[in-house]
Amino acid sequence: MSGKHDEERQETLDQFGEAVNMTAGELEKWLKTDESREVGQKDGGGESTGHASGRRIVELLRTRKADLGDGDLAHMRKVSGYVRRHVEQRPEGDVTDTRWRYSLMNWGHDPGK
């Protein structure tokens, strides 16, 4: 009975692994920068949704796969979907110093890698 659940879990882990190409250390360092804090939609509390997600991604990357719960997997699916949609909106030209890249990096994906 758990076969389908295991398959879905593995698919989530695989998609998250493809979407998130930054290490926990790289992401943690990035989240401390002004550029990281300046992009994304703010929820009124000052921190953007992406920045908060980035902090959660650092935790997820440091959690053993066996210890990931349903809430963790749901956030991983959210991250994978966001990265996939955002990558498709890539602007023309050099994206090195763009808000587009910075937003993606908050979600653990550096398109410059």
N, C-alpha and C positions, 0 to 999 in steps of 0.2 A: 504494500500500500504506500510506502514512503518513497517508492521509486520516482514518481512524478515530482514529488516535493524535492527530492535530491537533485533531480534534473533541473528544476527551476532555480534552485539555490545555486547550482554550479553555473548556470547560464548568467545569473545575476553577478556572481563573482567574476566570471570571464569578461562580461561587458564593462564592469567597474574597472577591471584591470587594464582594459583597452583604453578606457576614457581617461583614467588618472595615470598620467605618465610622470608625475613628480613624486619624489620620495617624501616621507613624512618630514624629514629634516629640511628639505628644500621648501616644502609648502609652509612649514612653521616659520622659517626665515622670511619668506615672501610676505606672509600675513602681518609681519611687524613693520612693513614699509608703508610710507605715506601713500604711494601709488595704489597699494592694495586696499587701503581704507577709503580712498576717494571714489572708487567705482562701485556700481551696483545700486539696486533699489534699496532705499532705507525704509525700515519699518516703523519709523517714528522714534525709535530708541537710539538712533545714531549709528548703529552697526548695520551694514547692508546684509541682505539675505545671503549673498554669495560669501561674504566674509565669515558669517556665522557657520555656513556650510563648510567652509574651508577648515575651520577649527574642528568640526565634527569629522571631516575626512581624515585629518591627522590622527584622531582617536581611532578611527576605523582601520587605518593602515597599520596601527600599532597593536591591534587586537588580533589574537589568534583566530583563524577562520572558524575553528570549532566553537569558539565562544560568541560568535555573531548571532544576535537574536533577530526576530522578525522586524523590529523597528530599524535595526541596523541595515538589514537587507532592503527595506523600503527606501531608506535614504540613499543607499547605493544605486537603486534603480532610478531615483530622482536625479542623482548626479550624472549617471550615464545618459539619461534623456536630455538633460540640460546641455551637456557637452556636445552631444550629437547634433542638436538643433542649432546651437551657437556656432559650431564649426562651419555649418552650411552658410552662415551669414558673413563669412570672411570678407573684409573690405579689400579693395584693390590696393596694390602696391606693398610697400614695406610695412609690416604690422608690428615691428619691434616695440615702438613706444605708443601703442594705441590703447584706448580704453577697452576695445574689443579683446585684445590679448590679456590685459590686466584682469578683466572680468573672468575670462576662462581660467586664468591662473588661480583665482580665488577658489575655483571649483576643482583645482588639482590638475588642470591640463595646460601645459605650456606648448602652444602651437609652434614655438621656435625650436623645439627639441627634435 
